[in-house]
């Protein structure tokens, strides 16, 4: 097992401390910690949600004049995104471009994950357009992220619209897509139940008013007893 493979393994179990310890062990043995080792460690720490470690490792690469690639930036952006730090994620993406690198679909989808609040879906859809303008092929993971934002803002209509566009483009569904669809169905059921509850809890009619439901249409008609 190589050191890089060992670090990757610790990333799979989200053990950032163990991944960093492997780097320390490499240095203690006089081994060079180069770009691939840093990449494996940054990925492991990002998966573990250890943003401080990711930022520190990235800074160490700069100090040692090592050249980060798109994967290093992907881990940095993902670490910021896990903390919902949209500005830091955007800053990292801007730094990536300044260094002459082209953002990957992973970098973009990681940035998308940082969006939160009522405008999260609008930002996600705008980012899809930006990705296409960059010539990046939108994959299942990108669309799943957009579907997730639609659920977050509780916009069922937008979810169905995005899902229909995804299908029209021939984008395959995966397990995550299925979970998103289930979330949407639960949201629809919740809204239907809430609508029913609202109808059941309608306030009483003012004194002297009457209501009749038309059996043919289900519509309610109201009139005053004094003026039927």
C-alpha positions as CSV (number, residue, x, y, z in Angstrom):
1,X,0.0,0.0,0.0
2,X,1.5,3.4,-1.0
3,X,1.3,6.4,1.3
4,X,-1.1,8.1,-1.1
5,X,-3.3,5.0,-1.1
6,X,-3.2,5.0,2.7
7,X,-4.3,8.7,2.8
8,X,-7.1,8.0,0.3
9,X,-8.3,5.1,2.5
10,X,-8.5,7.4,5.5
11,X,-10.4,9.8,3.4
12,X,-13.0,7.1,2.7
13,X,-13.6,6.8,6.4
14,X,-13.5,10.6,6.9
15,X,-10.5,10.5,9.3
16,X,-8.7,13.8,8.6
17,X,-6.3,13.4,11.6
18,X,-5.0,10.1,10.3
19,X,-4.5,11.5,6.8
20,X,-2.5,14.4,8.2
21,X,-0.5,11.9,10.3
22,X,0.6,10.0,7.2
23,X,2.0,13.2,5.7
24,X,3.9,13.8,9.0
25,X,5.2,10.3,8.8
26,X,6.4,10.8,5.2
27,X,8.3,13.9,6.3
28,X,9.8,12.1,9.3
29,X,11.1,9.4,6.9
30,X,12.7,12.0,4.7
31,X,10.2,11.5,1.9
32,X,9.1,14.3,-0.3
33,X,5.5,15.3,0.1
34,X,4.6,16.3,-3.5
35,X,1.4,17.3,-5.3
36,X,-0.3,13.9,-5.4
37,X,0.2,13.4,-1.6
38,X,-1.2,16.8,-0.9
39,X,-4.1,16.1,-3.2
40,X,-5.0,12.9,-1.4
41,X,-4.7,14.6,2.0
42,X,-6.8,17.6,0.9
43,X,-9.5,15.3,-0.5
44,X,-9.6,13.3,2.7
45,X,-9.9,16.3,4.9
46,X,-12.6,17.9,2.6
47,X,-14.6,14.7,2.9
48,X,-14.2,14.8,6.7
49,X,-15.4,18.4,6.8
50,X,-12.0,19.5,8.1
51,X,-11.8,22.9,6.3
52,X,-9.0,24.3,8.4
53,X,-6.8,21.4,7.4
54,X,-7.6,21.8,3.7
55,X,-6.8,25.5,3.8
56,X,-3.5,24.9,5.7
57,X,-2.4,22.2,3.2
58,X,-3.2,24.4,0.3
59,X,-1.1,27.2,1.9
60,X,1.7,24.8,2.4
61,X,1.7,24.0,-1.3
62,X,2.1,27.6,-2.2
63,X,4.9,28.1,0.4
64,X,6.7,25.1,-1.2
65,X,6.1,26.4,-4.7
66,X,4.1,23.4,-5.6
67,X,1.5,23.8,-8.4
68,X,-2.1,23.0,-7.4
69,X,-4.2,21.5,-10.1
70,X,-8.0,21.4,-10.6
71,X,-8.3,18.6,-8.1
72,X,-6.6,20.5,-5.3
73,X,-8.9,23.4,-6.0
74,X,-11.9,21.0,-6.1
75,X,-11.1,19.9,-2.6
76,X,-10.7,23.5,-1.4
77,X,-14.0,24.6,-2.9
78,X,-15.7,21.5,-1.5
79,X,-14.4,22.2,2.0
80,X,-15.8,25.8,1.9
81,X,-19.1,24.5,0.5
82,X,-19.5,22.0,3.4
83,X,-19.4,25.1,5.7
84,X,-21.9,26.9,3.4
85,X,-19.2,29.6,2.9
86,X,-20.3,30.7,-0.6
87,X,-17.9,33.7,-0.8
88,X,-14.8,31.6,0.1
89,X,-15.9,29.0,-2.4
90,X,-16.2,31.7,-5.1
91,X,-12.9,33.2,-4.2
92,X,-11.2,29.8,-4.6
93,X,-12.8,29.4,-8.0
94,X,-11.6,32.8,-9.0
95,X,-8.1,31.9,-7.8
96,X,-8.2,28.8,-9.9
97,X,-8.9,30.9,-13.0
98,X,-6.2,33.4,-12.1
99,X,-3.7,30.5,-12.2
100,X,-4.7,29.7,-15.8
101,X,-6.8,26.6,-14.9
102,X,-10.2,25.7,-16.2
103,X,-12.9,24.8,-13.6
104,X,-14.1,21.2,-13.7
105,X,-17.6,20.1,-13.3
106,X,-16.6,18.9,-9.8
107,X,-15.4,22.4,-8.9
108,X,-18.7,24.0,-10.1
109,X,-21.0,21.5,-8.4
110,X,-19.0,21.9,-5.2
111,X,-19.6,25.7,-5.5
112,X,-23.3,25.0,-6.1
113,X,-23.4,23.1,-2.8
114,X,-22.4,26.2,-0.9
115,X,-25.6,28.1,-1.9
116,X,-28.2,28.5,0.7
117,X,-31.3,30.7,1.5
118,X,-34.3,31.6,-0.7
119,X,-32.1,32.4,-3.7
120,X,-30.2,29.2,-3.7
121,X,-32.1,27.7,-6.6
122,X,-31.8,30.8,-8.8
123,X,-28.0,30.8,-8.2
124,X,-27.8,27.1,-9.0
125,X,-29.6,27.6,-12.3
126,X,-27.5,30.6,-13.2
127,X,-24.4,28.5,-12.5
128,X,-25.7,25.8,-14.9
129,X,-25.8,28.4,-17.6
130,X,-22.2,29.6,-16.7
131,X,-21.0,26.0,-16.9
132,X,-22.5,25.5,-20.4
133,X,-20.9,28.8,-21.5
134,X,-17.6,27.4,-20.3
135,X,-18.2,24.3,-22.5
136,X,-18.7,22.0,-19.5
137,X,-21.0,19.1,-20.1
138,X,-23.7,19.0,-17.4
139,X,-23.8,15.6,-15.8
140,X,-26.2,13.8,-13.4
141,X,-24.4,15.2,-10.3
142,X,-24.8,18.8,-11.5
143,X,-28.5,18.3,-12.1
144,X,-29.0,16.5,-8.8
145,X,-27.6,19.5,-7.1
146,X,-30.0,21.8,-8.8
147,X,-32.9,19.4,-7.9
148,X,-31.7,19.5,-4.3
149,X,-31.8,23.3,-4.3
150,X,-35.4,23.2,-5.6
151,X,-36.3,21.0,-2.6
152,X,-34.5,23.3,-0.2
153,X,-36.5,26.3,-1.3
154,X,-39.7,24.1,-1.4
155,X,-40.4,24.9,-5.1
156,X,-42.2,21.9,-6.5
157,X,-42.9,23.5,-9.8
158,X,-39.3,24.4,-10.3
159,X,-38.3,20.8,-9.4
160,X,-40.6,19.3,-11.9
161,X,-39.4,21.8,-14.6
162,X,-35.7,21.0,-13.9
163,X,-36.4,17.2,-13.8
164,X,-38.2,17.5,-17.2
165,X,-35.3,19.4,-18.7
166,X,-32.8,16.8,-17.3
167,X,-34.8,14.0,-18.9
168,X,-35.2,16.0,-22.2
169,X,-31.4,16.2,-22.3
170,X,-31.0,12.5,-21.8
171,X,-29.3,12.8,-18.5
172,X,-29.4,9.5,-16.7
173,X,-30.9,9.2,-13.2
174,X,-28.9,7.7,-10.4
175,X,-29.8,6.7,-6.8
176,X,-29.4,10.3,-5.7
177,X,-31.9,11.4,-8.4
178,X,-34.4,8.9,-7.0
179,X,-34.0,10.3,-3.5
180,X,-34.6,13.8,-4.8
181,X,-37.8,12.7,-6.5
182,X,-38.9,11.0,-3.3
183,X,-38.2,14.2,-1.4
184,X,-40.3,16.2,-4.0
185,X,-43.2,13.7,-3.7
186,X,-43.1,14.1,0.1
187,X,-43.1,17.9,-0.2
188,X,-46.1,17.7,-2.6
189,X,-48.0,15.5,-0.1
190,X,-47.1,17.8,2.7
191,X,-48.4,20.8,0.8
192,X,-51.6,19.0,-0.1
193,X,-52.2,18.1,3.5
194,X,-51.5,21.7,4.5
195,X,-54.0,22.9,1.9
196,X,-56.6,20.5,3.3
197,X,-55.9,21.6,6.8
198,X,-56.3,25.2,5.8
199,X,-59.7,24.4,4.2
200,X,-60.9,22.5,7.3
201,X,-59.9,25.4,9.6
202,X,-61.6,28.1,7.6
203,X,-63.1,30.8,9.9
204,X,-66.9,30.8,10.4
205,X,-69.0,32.9,8.0
206,X,-70.2,36.3,9.2
207,X,-73.6,36.4,10.9
208,X,-76.4,36.2,8.3
209,X,-74.3,34.6,5.6
210,X,-74.8,31.1,4.2
211,X,-72.7,28.7,2.0
212,X,-73.7,26.1,-0.5
213,X,-71.4,23.7,-2.5
214,X,-72.4,23.0,-6.0
215,X,-72.4,19.2,-6.3
216,X,-71.5,19.4,-10.0
217,X,-68.4,21.6,-9.7
218,X,-67.5,21.5,-6.0
219,X,-67.5,25.3,-5.9
220,X,-68.9,27.1,-3.0
221,X,-71.5,29.9,-3.3
222,X,-72.3,32.4,-0.6
223,X,-75.3,34.6,0.0
224,X,-76.9,36.7,2.7
225,X,-80.1,35.4,4.2
226,X,-81.6,38.9,4.0
227,X,-80.8,39.1,0.2
228,X,-80.7,35.5,-1.2
